[in-house]
């Protein structure tokens, strides 16, 4: 199964409460943090919520 490498590139300051919670749910706490998650619809939805704050890459 494919995996997604999600890296936070911008600050959550100024974002909505939901966007801040989404970053926390993904496991991102500060700029430069990176997590690898399974490519599932739930994760894709969370990433789409904060796409302007993160960079996403597909990894094997």
N, C-alpha and C positions, 0 to 999 in steps of 0.2 A: 504494500500500500504506500502511496506517496505521502510525503511529509512536507510541512510548510515551515520555513525558517522565518520568524517574524522578529524584526529589529525595530525598536523605538528610536525615531530620529528627531522628533520634535517634542516640546514640552506639553504636558497636559494642562498647564496653567491657562485659564481662559476657556477651556473646554467645558461642555456641559457635565452635569453630575453623572449622567449615563455613560458618557465617553470615558470619564475617569474610572468609573466602576468596571467598564469593559477592559481597559488596560490592566487593571488589577486582576481581573478574572483570567486574562491571558498570561499573567505572571510577569508583567512588565512594570517595574517600579521607577526606573529613571532612564534618561536618555542614554543610549548605547546598550541597554539590556537586550539580550537575544534569547528567544525560546524556540524550541522545535516542537511542533504539534502535529498530530495526525490530521490528514486532509479530510475533514468531515464537514457536512453542511453547517453544523453548529459553529465550528471554528471559522468557517468562511464568513458566516453572518457577523460574527464578532469583529473579524478583520475589516469587513466592509464598513462597519460603524466607525472605525478609527483609521480608515485608509489614508487620511491626510496626515496622520501622525507616525505612521509606520512604513517600513519597506518589507515586502514579502517576496521570498524566493522559494522555489520548489527544490527539494533535496530528495535524494534516494535513500 
